[in-house]
C-alpha cells in the first residue's frame, strides 16, 4: 500500500516524475498531431501537377497526403532510395498544417521544363533537380521563390540567359547551375545574394566579365566558373575566396589582381610562366599538415578538402589538381594510418596521411628557375593489408602511371611491389628539366588494379610527399674564408671581365660581318633586326604577348619602334640546322610576294638566334573565325572570296613564283585574315573522310556550314568539285592552280571526280562516323565540315602519322589543348 503522506513529505522525486510525465505527454501529443496534420492543399495540387507534366510516378502517397512517413523525418531526405523525395514541416497552425520545405528529383532522366506550379511552394527552402533532362529557359517567376536557401539544377539542358530575378532570392546559401546550356552573361543582380556561400556555374556556355556587384558576396567560400568564356580582368576581391575553379576561361591579370598566386596559370588546363622565376625548390606534405622531414626539408601543408574536380592554389610555389569520382561515401581523398611506416632514414610522421585520387592527381611547381631538377616522390601503401595475411584486404592492388613534364616515367607503378610490402616507404627520385618555369607531376590511374578493397573507391594514386630541388650548384663559403676569397676573386674577376669584353667585342664584330656576308647573295636584301630590338618589341618575349606555338617555335605579337605591329616567329634550336639553311629559307621567302601570302618584314640572325618577322594580321586564323567565339560573321560571299583568294595565292606559288613552291598542305588554321578579311596563306595540316562520303551519297552540300542561312549552291558545288579534284592520287588528274581559279570563277566546268582523294587512299580510317568528326577537338577534323582542307592541291602521299612516345593522358578536368592554342600565328 502506497503511503501518500510519506510521499508528500518527499517532494523532489515526485516533482521530477511529474515533469517527466508532462514532457512525455507533450512529446507524444506533438507526434500524434504531426501524424494527423494535413499538407497545404495548394501545395498538394502543385506537386501532383508537376509530376504529371514530368511524366513521373508520384511519391508513395496515402490518401493524397505527401507529408507522411519519411517526409516528416529530415534525415531521410537525401537517401537514394527516396527519390523523388519531399521533406515537410508540420508545426504550422498549432501542428495541424504541413508545408513542403524540401523537394528532390535526382537522376530520373525525365524530360520537362521548369513549371510555374513551383510558386505554390511558399515555404520551400531546398530544391534539387540535378542530373535530369529538363530543358527550356529558366522563367522569371523563379525570383518569387523567396524562401529558397539551396537551388541546385546542375547537369540538365536548361538554356537561355540567366534570369536577373534570381537576385531576389536573398536567402540563398548555395546556387548550383553547372553543366547546362545557358547563354549570355552573369546578371549583376546576382550580387544581391549576400548570404551565398557556394556558387557553381561551370560548363554553362556563359561569357563576358564578372559583374562588379559580386564584390558584395563577402560570405562566398566556393566559386566555380570553370569551362566557360568569361573574360576581362578578374576582380581582386576573389583573393578572399578559399576555393576557386577558373580553368578554361579568358581572364586577364595585371597588377590589380595578380595577388592570387598562380591564378593566371591555373585558369587553363596547363601551367604557364606566371612572373619572374623566384624559386629553386618546393616541398609538399600531401594530404597533411606542415612538418619537417629528414635532411631539414620543410614540407608545406596540403590538407585542404579537394573535391572530385578541383584546382587549388594554396602556395606561391605550387598548386594541386584533383580529378576523379568514385562511389565512396567519404570524398575527402585523404588516407590516414596509425601504423608506423618503416624506411631508411625517413620521418615516419610523413606517412601518417597521404593524398589519394580516384583518377588524376597533379602537382604543379610554379615560378621555378629553369634548369635541371631532382624530383623525389614519397610513396607508402597504407591502405591495403600485407599480402602475407591471406585476407580479403590483402588482395588489393594499386596500379597507376607517373608522368613528369608530360612524359611517362613509370608505367603500372605498384607501391607495395616497389617497396617490397605495405607500410614501407619507397622514395622515388626522377631527374627532370624545367624549361618554362613550371613543373608538372601527374599521377594517373589508367584503370588497372583493384577498385573495391577494402571498400569502394580505394584505388588510384596515393602519395605522401613531394620534394623538388634544383641541381644547379650554389656557391657558399664559410665566414672565415670570405675575405680571402674576395681578395683573390676580385682582381682575377676584373682581368677575366676585361678579356671577356674584348673577346665578345671581336666576336660580335666578326659575327656581324659574317651575317652581312650571308645576306649579300640574297638579291633584294630583307630588313634585319637586332635581338635587342625584337626583345623590346615583344616585351622580352613575354608570355602575355604569345600568339601561339607552331611546329618551328613560338610566335609573339610585337610593336616595332616605328609603330608597326608584327608577328615575331622565334625558331627553336631543333627547328633549324644552321645559319646557311636559315638564310636559304629567307632567300626563298623574300622572293615570294603576293597579296594572298603572309608578308615577311625581315629577320634576325644574331648569334644563335633565328627569328622571322612577319606582318601581323588582325583577324588571326580562318579556323578561329569559323569555329571560335568572336564577333566575325562570315557570310557566303565573304567565305567564297576567301577561298578564291587562297586559290590565287596557291596559283602564284605553283605557277608564277620563282622558284615555284608546293605548299603541301593547306587548311583553315593555316589561312590568316587581314583587316578586310582577305586571306593570306601559311603553314600545314590535313583533311578527313567526310567530304568524300557526302560526295558519294550525292550530298556534297552537307559540307556547308549549317549557320549559313543563305549561300550560292552553284558556287559551293564548284568549290567542292575543285577540292576533290585537287586531292586526287594521280598527278595527271589534278588540275593546275590556274585551272582551279577558273573553276571557282565559273569560267570552266569541273571534270567528273572519279576516285577517292589520295589522303583517303593512303590512310585507313576505321570505324569513323560523321558524328565523330563533328565533336572532334582536332581543328582539322572540324574544318572538313565547312571548308575542304585540301581544296588547293595534292595530299601528303606516303606520310605517316606522328605518334608521340607515351604522352601524358588528356587532362580529364579540362579540354584538349588544341582547342585553346592554335599553331603558329
C-alpha positions in Angstrom: 0.0 0.0 0.0 1.4 3.4 -1.0 1.8 5.9 1.9 0.7 9.2 0.3 1.6 11.2 3.4 5.2 9.8 3.2 5.4 10.7 -0.5 4.2 14.2 0.1 7.0 14.7 2.6 9.5 13.9 -0.2 8.6 16.5 -2.9 11.7 16.2 -5.2 11.3 12.7 -6.6 7.6 13.4 -7.1 8.3 16.7 -8.8 10.8 15.0 -11.2 8.4 12.3 -12.0 5.7 14.8 -12.7 7.9 16.8 -15.0 8.9 13.7 -16.9 5.3 12.8 -17.3 4.5 16.2 -18.7 7.4 16.1 -21.1 6.4 12.7 -22.4 2.8 13.8 -22.7 3.7 16.9 -24.8 6.1 14.9 -26.9 3.6 12.2 -27.8 1.0 14.8 -28.3 3.1 16.6 -30.9 3.9 13.3 -32.6 0.3 12.5 -32.7 -0.6 15.9 -34.1 2.2 15.7 -36.7 0.9 12.4 -37.9 -2.6 13.8 -38.2 -1.6 17.2 -39.7 -2.5 17.7 -43.3 -0.5 19.3 -46.2 -1.5 22.6 -47.6 -4.0 21.7 -50.4 -2.5 24.2 -52.9 1.0 22.5 -52.4 -0.5 19.0 -52.9 -2.2 20.1 -56.1 1.0 21.8 -57.4 3.1 18.7 -56.6 0.8 16.3 -58.4 0.6 18.7 -61.4 4.4 18.9 -61.6 4.9 15.1 -61.6 2.2 14.7 -64.3 4.0 17.2 -66.5 7.3 15.4 -66.0 5.6 12.0 -66.7 6.9 10.8 -63.4 5.4 8.4 -60.8 4.4 10.4 -57.8 5.6 9.8 -54.2 4.3 6.8 -52.3 1.3 8.8 -51.0 -1.6 7.5 -49.0 -4.9 9.3 -49.2 -3.4 12.2 -51.2 -1.1 13.2 -48.3 2.6 13.7 -49.2 3.8 14.8 -45.7 3.7 11.4 -44.1 6.3 8.8 -43.2 9.9 9.7 -44.1 8.7 13.1 -45.3 8.4 14.3 -41.7 11.9 13.0 -40.9 14.6 15.3 -42.3 17.3 12.7 -42.1 15.6 10.5 -44.7 15.5 13.2 -47.4 18.9 12.6 -49.0 18.7 8.8 -49.0 19.0 7.4 -52.6 16.0 5.1 -52.2 13.8 8.1 -51.5 13.6 9.5 -55.0 11.7 11.7 -55.6 11.6 12.9 -52.1 10.0 15.7 -50.1 10.5 17.0 -46.6 7.9 18.7 -44.6 7.4 21.0 -41.6 4.2 20.2 -39.8 4.4 22.7 -36.9 2.2 25.3 -38.6 -1.3 26.3 -37.2 -0.6 24.5 -33.9 0.7 21.4 -35.6 -2.3 20.9 -37.8 -0.8 22.1 -41.2 2.2 20.8 -43.1 4.2 22.8 -45.7 6.7 21.2 -48.1 10.1 22.7 -47.3 12.4 20.4 -49.5 12.0 18.7 -52.9 14.5 16.5 -54.6 14.2 14.8 -58.0 17.6 13.3 -58.8 18.8 11.5 -62.0 15.4 10.4 -63.1 16.2 11.3 -66.8 12.8 12.6 -67.4 12.3 15.5 -69.9 10.4 18.6 -68.9 10.6 22.3 -68.2 10.6 24.4 -65.0 6.9 24.5 -64.3 5.0 27.6 -62.9 3.5 25.4 -60.2 6.6 25.9 -58.1 5.4 29.3 -57.0 2.8 27.5 -54.9 5.5 26.2 -52.5 5.7 29.3 -50.3 7.9 27.6 -47.7 10.3 25.7 -50.0 13.9 26.1 -48.8 15.7 23.3 -50.7 15.1 22.5 -54.4 17.4 19.9 -56.1 16.7 18.8 -59.7 20.2 17.6 -60.7 21.0 15.1 -63.4 17.8 15.0 -65.4 16.9 16.2 -68.9 15.0 19.4 -68.1 15.1 21.9 -70.9 14.0 25.4 -71.8 14.8 28.7 -70.2 14.5 29.4 -66.5 11.4 31.6 -66.1 11.3 34.9 -64.4 8.9 33.8 -61.7 11.8 31.8 -60.1 12.6 35.1 -58.4 9.3 34.8 -56.4 10.5 31.7 -54.6 12.0 33.9 -51.9 12.3 31.2 -49.2 14.9 29.2 -51.2 18.2 28.6 -49.4 19.5 25.8 -51.8 18.8 25.8 -55.5 20.6 23.0 -57.5 19.7 22.2 -61.1 23.1 21.1 -62.5 23.6 18.5 -65.2 20.4 19.3 -67.2 19.8 21.0 -70.5 18.4 24.4 -69.4 19.1 27.1 -72.0 18.7 30.8 -72.5 20.0 33.7 -70.3 20.3 33.5 -66.5 17.2 35.4 -65.3 18.1 38.6 -63.4 15.2 37.8 -61.0 17.4 35.3 -59.3 18.8 38.3 -57.4 15.6 38.3 -55.4 16.4 35.0 -53.7 18.3 36.7 -50.9 18.2 33.7 -48.5 20.3 31.5 -50.9 23.4 30.0 -49.5 24.1 27.6 -52.4 23.4 28.0 -56.1 24.4 25.2 -58.4 23.8 25.6 -62.2 26.7 23.7 -63.6 26.6 21.7 -66.9 23.7 23.4 -68.7 23.3 25.2 -72.0 22.9 28.8 -70.8 23.9 31.8 -72.9 24.8 35.4 -72.3 26.4 36.8 -69.2 26.0 36.7 -65.4 23.4 39.3 -64.4 24.6 42.0 -62.0 21.6 41.3 -59.8 23.3 38.1 -58.5 25.4 40.4 -56.4 22.3 40.8 -54.1 22.7 37.2 -52.9 24.8 38.4 -49.9 24.3 35.1 -48.0 25.6 33.0 -50.8 28.5 30.6 -49.8 28.7 28.2 -52.7 28.3 29.2 -56.3 28.7 26.6 -59.1 28.4 27.9 -62.7 30.8 25.6 -64.5 30.3 24.4 -68.1 27.4 26.7 -68.8 28.4 28.5 -72.0 28.5 31.9 -70.3 30.8 34.8 -71.3 31.5 38.4 -70.6 33.0 39.9 -67.5 32.3 39.1 -63.9 29.8 41.8 -62.6 31.4 44.3 -60.1 28.4 43.6 -57.8 30.0 40.2 -56.9 32.2 42.2 -54.6 29.3 42.2 -52.2 29.3 38.4 -51.8 31.5 38.5 -48.7 30.4 35.1 -47.5 31.5 33.2 -50.6 33.6 30.2 -49.9 33.5 28.2 -53.1 33.3 29.8 -56.6 33.4 27.5 -59.7 33.3 29.3 -63.0 35.3 26.8 -65.0 34.9 25.8 -68.6 33.1 29.0 -69.8 34.1 32.0 -71.9 34.5 34.6 -69.1 36.9 37.4 -70.0 38.2 40.7 -68.8 40.2 41.5 -65.6 39.4 39.0 -62.9 38.4 41.1 -59.8 40.9 41.3 -56.9 38.2 40.5 -54.3 38.5 36.9 -55.4 41.6 36.5 -53.3 39.4 36.2 -50.2 37.6 33.0 -51.6 39.0 29.8 -50.2 38.3 27.6 -53.1 38.4 28.7 -56.7 38.0 26.8 -60.0 38.6 29.0 -63.1 40.1 26.6 -65.6 39.5 27.2 -69.3 38.4 30.8 -69.4 39.9 34.0 -70.9 40.6 36.2 -67.8 43.4 38.7 -67.9 45.7 39.5 -65.0 47.6 42.6 -64.1 49.0 44.4 -61.0 45.5 44.8 -59.6 44.6 41.2 -59.3 47.9 39.2 -59.5 47.9 38.9 -55.7 46.3 35.4 -56.0 49.4 33.3 -56.8 49.2 31.1 -59.9 45.7 32.1 -60.8 46.6 33.1 -64.4 48.3 29.7 -64.9 45.5 27.6 -63.4 42.6 29.1 -65.3 43.8 26.9 -68.1 44.4 23.1 -68.2 48.2 23.6 -68.3 50.6 25.7 -66.2 52.4 28.7 -67.5 55.1 31.2 -66.6 53.4 33.5 -64.0 56.1 36.0 -63.2 59.8 36.4 -62.9 61.1 33.0 -61.7 61.8 33.1 -58.0 62.3 29.6 -56.7 64.7 26.7 -57.0 62.7 24.2 -54.8 59.4 23.3 -53.3 58.2 20.6 -50.9 54.6 19.4 -50.2 53.1 17.3 -47.4 50.4 15.7 -49.5 47.1 15.4 -47.6 48.6 16.6 -44.3 49.8 19.5 -42.2 53.2 21.3 -42.4 56.1 19.3 -41.0 59.8 19.0 -41.2 61.3 15.8 -42.7 64.7 14.3 -42.9 67.5 16.5 -44.1 65.7 19.5 -42.6 63.3 19.7 -45.5 60.2 21.8 -44.6 57.1 20.3 -46.2 54.3 22.8 -46.7 50.8 21.8 -45.7 48.4 20.4 -48.4 45.5 19.4 -46.3 42.5 21.3 -47.9 39.4 19.4 -49.0 39.8 18.5 -52.6 36.5 17.6 -54.4 36.2 15.2 -57.3 37.2 18.0 -59.7 39.3 20.8 -58.1 42.1 23.1 -58.7 43.7 24.7 -55.6 46.4 27.4 -55.5 47.5 27.1 -51.9 51.0 28.4 -52.1 53.1 30.9 -54.1 55.3 27.9 -55.1 52.9 25.2 -56.1 49.3 24.1 -56.8 47.4 20.9 -56.8 44.7 19.5 -59.1 42.4 16.5 -58.4 40.0 14.9 -60.9 38.0 11.7 -60.4 34.8 10.5 -58.9 34.1 7.3 -57.1 31.2 5.7 -55.2 33.0 6.2 -52.0 30.8 8.0 -49.4 33.8 9.9 -47.9 35.1 12.1 -50.7 37.9 13.7 -48.6 40.6 12.0 -50.7 42.9 11.8 -47.7 44.1 8.5 -46.2 45.2 8.2 -42.6 47.1 5.4 -40.9 48.1 4.6 -37.3 50.7 2.0 -38.4 54.2 3.3 -38.4 55.8 3.2 -41.8 59.3 1.9 -42.0 62.0 3.2 -44.2 65.7 4.0 -44.2 66.5 7.4 -42.7 62.9 8.8 -43.2 60.5 10.6 -40.9 57.6 8.2 -40.0 55.2 11.1 -39.4 55.5 12.0 -43.1 53.4 8.9 -44.0 50.6 9.2 -41.4 48.5 11.0 -44.0 48.5 10.6 -47.8 46.7 12.3 -50.6 44.6 9.9 -52.8 42.8 10.3 -56.1 40.5 8.0 -58.0 41.6 9.4 -61.4 44.1 12.1 -61.9 46.3 13.8 -59.3 48.6 16.7 -60.4 51.1 18.8 -58.5 52.5 21.9 -60.2 55.7 23.7 -59.3 55.2 27.4 -60.1 57.7 30.3 -60.7 60.7 27.9 -60.8 64.0 29.0 -62.3 64.9 27.0 -65.4 67.4 24.2 -65.2 67.9 20.6 -64.1 65.9 19.4 -61.0 65.6 16.2 -58.9 62.0 15.4 -58.0 61.5 12.9 -55.2 58.1 11.4 -54.7 57.5 9.7 -51.3 55.1 6.7 -51.5 53.9 4.1 -49.0 51.0 1.7 -49.3 49.0 2.4 -46.1 45.5 1.2 -47.2 45.8 -2.4 -48.1 46.8 -5.3 -45.8 50.0 -7.3 -46.2 49.9 -9.9 -48.8 51.2 -12.4 -46.3 48.0 -12.2 -44.2 46.0 -14.0 -46.8 42.8 -12.0 -46.1 40.5 -10.2 -48.5 42.1 -6.9 -47.7 45.5 -8.3 -48.8 44.1 -8.8 -52.3 44.2 -5.0 -53.0 46.4 -3.8 -55.8 47.1 -0.1 -56.5 48.5 0.5 -60.0 48.9 3.9 -61.7 51.2 5.7 -64.1 53.7 8.5 -63.3 54.1 11.4 -65.8 56.5 14.3 -65.3 56.5 17.2 -67.6 54.0 15.3 -69.8 56.4 12.3 -70.3 55.6 8.8 -69.0 58.3 8.0 -66.4 56.9 4.9 -64.7 54.2 2.6 -66.2 52.0 0.5 -64.0 53.6 1.7 -60.8 52.7 -0.5 -57.8 53.7 1.0 -54.4 53.7 -2.2 -52.3 55.5 -4.1 -55.1 58.2 -1.4 -55.4 58.6 -1.2 -51.6 58.6 -5.0 -51.0 55.4 -4.8 -48.9 52.8 -2.5 -47.3 53.6 0.2 -44.8 57.1 0.6 -46.2 58.4 3.9 -47.6 59.7 4.0 -51.1 61.2 7.3 -52.1 61.2 7.5 -55.9 63.6 10.1 -57.5 63.4 11.5 -61.0 65.8 13.8 -63.0 63.8 16.4 -64.9 64.4 19.7 -66.8 62.4 22.8 -66.1 62.4 24.9 -69.3 59.3 27.1 -69.0 59.4 27.9 -65.2 57.0 25.3 -64.2 57.0 21.6 -63.2 54.1 19.2 -63.8 53.9 16.0 -61.8 51.0 13.8 -62.9 49.8 10.6 -61.2 47.2 9.0 -63.4 45.0 5.9 -62.8 44.6 4.0 -66.1 42.0 1.5 -64.9 44.3 -1.2 -63.6 44.5 -2.8 -60.2 41.5 -3.4 -57.8 38.7 -1.0 -57.2 36.8 -2.1 -54.1 39.3 -3.3 -51.5 38.9 -2.7 -48.6 35.9 -0.7 -49.8 34.6 1.2 -52.8 36.9 4.0 -54.0 40.2 2.7 -52.7 42.2 2.8 -55.9 44.1 5.3 -57.9 47.3 7.3 -57.0 48.4 7.6 -53.4 51.3 9.8 -52.4 52.6 11.1 -49.1 55.0 13.9 -50.0 56.7 15.7 -53.0 60.1 17.4 -52.9 61.7 19.1 -55.9 65.1 20.8 -55.8 67.3 22.4 -58.4 70.5 20.5 -59.3 72.3 23.8 -60.3 75.1 24.1 -57.8 75.2 27.1 -55.5 78.4 28.7 -54.2 78.7 29.0 -50.4 81.7 29.9 -48.4 82.5 29.9 -44.7 82.7 33.3 -43.0 86.3 32.7 -42.0 87.3 32.4 -45.7 85.2 35.2 -47.2 87.9 37.8 -47.0 90.5 35.6 -48.7 88.1 34.5 -51.4 87.0 38.1 -52.1 90.6 39.3 -52.1 91.7 36.7 -54.7 88.4 36.7 -56.8 88.0 40.4 -57.3 91.3 41.1 -59.2 91.1 37.9 -61.1 87.5 38.7 -62.0 88.3 42.1 -63.2 91.0 40.7 -65.5 88.7 38.0 -66.8 85.9 40.5 -67.5 88.3 42.7 -69.5 89.4 39.8 -71.5 85.8 38.6 -71.9 84.6 42.0 -73.1 87.5 42.1 -75.6 86.7 38.6 -76.9 82.9 39.4 -77.2 83.6 42.6 -79.0 85.8 41.0 -81.5 83.4 38.0 -81.9 80.3 40.3 -82.3 82.2 42.4 -84.9 83.1 39.2 -86.8 79.6 37.8 -86.4 78.0 40.9 -87.7 80.4 40.8 -90.7 79.5 37.2 -91.3 75.8 37.9 -91.1 76.2 40.7 -93.6 78.1 38.4 -95.9 75.4 35.7 -95.6 72.8 38.2 -96.7 74.8 39.6 -99.6 73.8 36.9 -102.0 70.1 37.1 -101.4 69.2 39.6 -104.1 66.7 42.0 -102.6 68.1 42.1 -99.1 65.5 41.8 -96.3 65.4 44.0 -93.3 67.5 42.8 -90.4 66.6 43.4 -86.8 68.8 43.1 -83.7 67.8 40.6 -81.0 67.5 43.5 -78.5 65.2 45.4 -80.9 62.8 42.4 -81.2 63.1 41.8 -77.4 61.9 45.4 -76.8 59.1 44.9 -79.4 57.8 41.8 -77.6 58.5 42.9 -74.0 61.3 40.4 -73.8 59.2 37.7 -75.4 56.7 38.0 -72.6 54.2 35.1 -72.4 51.3 37.6 -72.4 52.4 38.6 -76.0 52.4 34.9 -77.2 50.1 34.3 -80.1 50.7 30.6 -80.3 53.1 27.8 -80.8 53.9 26.2 -84.2 56.0 23.2 -85.1 59.0 25.5 -85.5 58.7 27.5 -82.3 56.6 30.2 -80.6 55.1 33.3 -82.2 54.8 36.6 -80.4 53.0 39.8 -81.1 55.3 42.8 -81.1 55.3 46.5 -81.8 58.4 47.9 -83.5 59.9 51.3 -82.7 58.2 52.8 -85.8 54.8 51.7 -84.5 54.2 48.7 -86.8 52.6 45.7 -85.2 54.3 42.5 -86.2 54.3 38.7 -85.6 57.7 37.5 -84.4 58.4 33.8 -85.1 61.2 32.6 -82.8 62.5 29.4 -84.3 63.5 26.8 -81.8 67.0 25.2 -81.9 65.6 21.9 -83.0 63.8 23.5 -85.9 66.8 24.5 -87.9 70.3 23.1 -88.6 72.4 26.2 -89.0 72.7 29.7 -90.4 73.0 28.6 -94.0 69.7 26.7 -94.0 68.0 29.7 -92.3 69.5 32.1 -94.9 68.2 29.9 -97.7 64.7 30.0 -96.2 64.9 33.8 -96.0 66.1 33.9 -99.7 63.1 31.8 -100.7 60.5 33.8 -98.7 62.0 37.1 -99.7 61.4 36.4 -103.5 57.7 35.4 -102.9 55.5 38.5 -102.7 51.7 38.2 -103.3 48.7 39.9 -101.8 47.4 36.4 -100.6 50.7 35.4 -98.9 51.9 36.5 -95.5 54.4 39.3 -95.9 57.9 38.9 -94.5 59.2 42.1 -93.0 62.7 40.9 -92.0 64.7 38.6 -89.9 67.3 38.3 -87.1 70.3 36.0 -87.4 72.3 37.5 -84.5 74.4 34.8 -82.8 72.4 31.6 -82.3 69.0 33.4 -82.7 66.9 32.6 -85.8 63.8 34.9 -85.9 61.4 35.8 -88.7 59.3 39.0 -88.6 56.0 38.8 -90.4 53.1 41.2 -90.8 50.5 40.9 -88.1 47.0 40.1 -89.2 44.3 41.5 -87.1 41.7 38.8 -87.7 44.0 35.9 -87.0 43.3 32.5 -88.4 40.3 31.4 -90.5 39.5 28.4 -88.3 39.1 30.8 -85.3 36.7 32.9 -87.3 34.8 29.7 -88.3 34.7 27.8 -85.0 35.8 30.2 -82.3 33.6 32.6 -80.3 34.3 36.1 -81.8 32.5 38.9 -83.5 33.3 38.0 -87.1 30.4 37.0 -89.2 31.5 35.2 -92.4 28.6 35.2 -94.8 28.7 33.1 -98.0 30.2 35.9 -100.3 32.9 36.5 -97.8 33.8 32.8 -97.5 33.8 32.3 -101.2 36.1 35.3 -101.7 38.4 33.8 -99.0 38.5 30.6 -101.0 39.1 32.3 -104.3 41.9 34.4 -102.7 43.5 31.3 -101.3 43.4 29.6 -104.7 45.1 32.7 -106.3 47.8 32.6 -103.7 48.5 28.9 -104.4 48.3 29.5 -108.1 51.0 32.1 -107.7 53.2 29.7 -105.6 52.7 26.9 -108.1 53.0 28.6 -111.5 54.3 32.2 -111.2 56.8 32.5 -108.4 60.5 31.8 -108.9 61.3 29.4 -107.6 58.0 27.6 -107.7 56.8 26.4 -104.3 54.5 23.5 -103.4 52.8 24.3 -100.1 52.0 20.6 -99.5 49.1 21.1 -97.1 46.5 23.8 -96.6 43.7 24.1 -94.1 41.7 26.8 -92.4 44.1 27.1 -89.4 46.9 28.0 -91.9 44.9 30.8 -93.6 45.1 34.2 -91.9 42.8 37.1 -92.4 43.7 40.7 -92.6 41.5 43.7 -91.5 39.5 43.4 -94.8 39.1 39.6 -94.3 41.4 39.0 -97.3 43.2 35.6 -96.9 46.9 35.1 -96.5 48.5 31.6 -96.6 50.8 29.9 -94.1 51.7 26.5 -92.5 50.4 22.9 -92.7 47.6 20.4 -91.9 45.4 17.6 -93.4 41.8 16.7 -94.1 39.5 13.8 -93.3 37.0 11.5 -95.0 33.6 13.1 -94.5 33.8 15.2 -97.7 34.2 12.1 -99.9 31.4 10.2 -98.1 28.9 13.0 -98.7 30.1 13.3 -102.3 29.5 9.6 -102.9 26.0 9.9 -101.5 25.3 13.0 -103.6 25.0 15.1 -100.5 28.0 17.4 -101.1 26.2 20.5 -99.9 26.1 18.9 -96.4 29.7 20.3 -96.1 28.4 23.9 -96.0 28.3 25.5 -92.5 24.8 25.0 -91.2 24.9 28.5 -89.7 24.8 29.9 -93.3 21.1 30.6 -94.0 22.0 31.8 -97.5 24.6 30.7 -99.9 25.1 30.2 -103.7 24.7 26.4 -104.4 26.5 26.7 -107.7 29.5 28.3 -106.1 29.5 25.7 -103.3 29.2 22.8 -105.8 32.1 24.1 -107.9 34.2 24.6 -104.8 33.6 21.0 -103.6 34.4 19.5 -107.0 37.6 21.6 -107.3 38.7 20.5 -103.8 38.1 16.8 -104.6 40.0 17.1 -107.9 42.9 18.8 -106.1 43.3 15.8 -103.8 43.4 13.1 -106.4 46.1 10.5 -106.1 47.3 10.7 -109.7 49.1 13.9 -110.7 47.5 13.6 -114.1 44.1 14.0 -112.6 45.0 17.1 -110.6 44.2 20.5 -112.2 46.7 23.3 -112.2 46.0 26.1 -109.8 45.2 28.5 -112.7 42.6 25.9 -113.8 41.3 25.8 -110.2 40.9 29.6 -110.2 39.0 29.3 -113.5 36.7 26.6 -112.0 36.0 28.6 -108.9 35.3 31.7 -111.0 32.8 29.8 -113.2 34.8 30.2 -116.4 35.1 26.5 -117.0 33.3 23.4 -115.8 35.0 20.9 -113.3 35.6 17.4 -114.7 33.9 14.5 -113.0 35.6 13.2 -109.8 36.3 9.5 -110.4 38.2 8.2 -107.4 38.8 8.9 -103.7 41.2 11.6 -102.8 44.8 10.4 -102.1 44.7 11.2 -98.4 41.9 8.6 -98.1 43.7 6.1 -100.3 46.8 6.3 -98.3 45.1 6.2 -94.9 42.7 3.7 -93.4 40.3 5.4 -91.0 38.3 2.6 -89.4 35.1 2.8 -87.6 34.8 6.5 -88.2 31.3 8.1 -88.3 30.2 11.5 -89.3 29.3 12.4 -85.7 32.9 11.7 -84.6 34.1 14.5 -86.9 31.5 16.9 -85.5 32.7 16.5 -82.0 36.5 16.0 -82.6 38.6 18.7 -80.9 41.1 18.5 -83.7 40.7 21.6 -85.7 41.4 20.0 -89.0 38.7 17.4 -88.3 36.0 20.0 -87.7 37.1 22.2 -90.6 36.2 19.4 -93.1 32.5 20.1 -92.3 32.7 23.6 -93.7 35.7 24.1 -96.0 37.8 21.4 -97.6 41.2 21.5 -96.1 42.8 20.2 -99.3 40.9 22.4 -101.7 44.2 23.6 -103.1 46.4 20.7 -104.1 47.6 17.1 -103.6 47.9 15.1 -100.4 51.0 14.2 -98.4 51.3 10.9 -100.1 53.4 8.4 -98.2 53.3 10.3 -94.9 52.7 8.6 -91.7 51.0 10.0 -88.5 53.3 11.3 -85.8 53.0 9.2 -82.7 54.4 10.9 -79.6 56.2 8.4 -77.3 53.8 7.8 -74.4 52.4 11.3 -73.9 50.6 12.3 -70.8 46.9 11.5 -70.9 44.4 14.2 -71.7 43.7 16.2 -68.5 40.3 14.9 -67.5 39.4 18.2 -65.9 39.9 20.2 -68.9 39.5 20.4 -72.7 42.1 19.5 -75.3 44.9 22.0 -75.6 44.3 22.0 -79.4 41.1 23.8 -78.6 42.9 26.5 -76.7 46.1 27.4 -78.6 46.4 27.4 -82.4 49.6 26.6 -84.1 51.8 29.5 -85.3 50.3 32.9 -85.6 
